[in-house]
Amino acid sequence: MPADPQSAAAFYRYDHPRFYPDILNDMVVRKTDLGPGDAVALPDLALVNGGRLVWPDTMDKRPLLLVFGSLTCPVTESAAPGLVQLYRDFGGAVRFVLVNVREAHPGARIPQPKTAAAKLANASDLKARHRIPFDVAADDIDG
């Protein structure tokens, strides 16, 4: 990702995905990427219910499953029913949080959000669309 914050925002929030670097680049797992068990510094996240998810204040002793997705992501679309079932099976033992990120395939019907409020509205729509019973949050406008 570009070091310049302006360039980074443009890289993250595109209006229409390009095959490369946007789509193919997102499918690459680099050796430097986080993996299971890695420690991370998590940002505060806005929740669709109006609250905030503040780390580590809201953490409990359960393992945390962070899922990243968006309204226009076909992987999110196909995975949502399975995630809901996983939550039903393991929600007492595992903390589930779905983080709405940039729109994977923005277009005329669902454009790339330009404001934090629009991004949170997309997160709310995602929660409602799939009847997600666990926390859904949105990262900030620039990811």
N, C-alpha and C positions, 0 to 999 in steps of 0.2 A: 504494500500500500504506500502511496506517496507520503513523504515526510511533511509536506506543507499542508496545514489544516484545511485550507480552501480546496486543494486538490483531493485530499482525503474525503471530504464531504461529497464532492462530485463523483468520486470513485464509488462511494458507498450508496449514494442516492441517485441512481440513474432513472430517467423517465421511461426508457425502453431498454431491455437487456440486449446486450450484444453477445453473440455466441462466444467470442473470446475478446476480452478477458473475463467478462462478467460471469457467464455460465460455466465455462470450463474451469476457470480459476477457482470457483466455489467448490468444485468437486475434488480438488487436489488436497490431500492430507500431507502436510509437511512434517518433517521430523521435529520441528520447533513448535508444532501445534500442541495444545493441551490434550491430555489423555486421562483415562480413568485414574482416580486417586491423586491427581495433581492438585496442589494447593493453588487457589486463585483469589485475587482480591476482587470481590464482586461490588459493582456499583449499586447505589440505591436505585430502585426501580419503581415506577408508578404502576399501581395495580388498577385494574379496570373497575374495581369496587370503590375507587376513590381514595384508598389508602396508599401507603408506600411500603415497599419491602426493603427494610434497612438492615444491612449486614454489619456485624453478626448479631445484632439485637434480636432479630426474628428467628434466628436459627435455633433448632432444638437438637437433640442428640441423634435424630434419625439421619440416615444418609440422604443426600439431596440429589434429585434427578432434575437437571435443567434440560428442557427441551426448547429448541429454537425453531421458529417457524413463522409463517405469514399467511394471509388470506389467499394470496396468489401462488403459493408454493404447492406444486403437485405432490410432493413428498409429505408435506403437512396434511394435505387433504386425504391422502390414502392412509396415513398413520393415525389420524385422530381417533377412529373407533378403537383401535388397538390400545392406544394410550388411555382412553377412558376405561377399558377393561382392565388394564394393568393397575390403574388407580383403584378400581373396585377390589382387585385381588390383593394389592400391596400398600394401599394408601395409609394404612395404620402403621406400617413399618418404614415407609419411605416418604419423604417430603417431595411432592411434585410441584414444579413451577414451569409453565409454558411462557417463554419470552418471545413476544412478537417483535420481529426485527424488520429490516427493510422488505418491501414487497419484492418477491423474487421475479415476478413477471408482471410489472405494472402495465397498465394500458388505459384505454378510454373508460372502461367500466370501473376499475379500481386503480386510480393513479397512485404514483409514489407520493406519500404524504409530504407536505411542505412545512407542517407545523407539528409540535408535540401533541397538540389536541387532536389533530387528524390521525396521528399514529396511534394514539390511545383509543380513538374511536374504532380504528381497524382492529385493534386487539380485542375490544369489546364485541365487535361483530364476529371475530374468530371464536371467541368463547361461546357466544350465543349459537352460532351456526352448528357447532359440534357438541353443544350442551356439555362443555368441559366443567366437571365438578370441582376442580382444584384451581389454585391461583393462576391467573393469567396476568402478565405484566407486559410493559413495553419498554424497550431500551430508549435512549434519547434519540433525538432526530438524526444525529450523525453516527449512530451505532456505538 
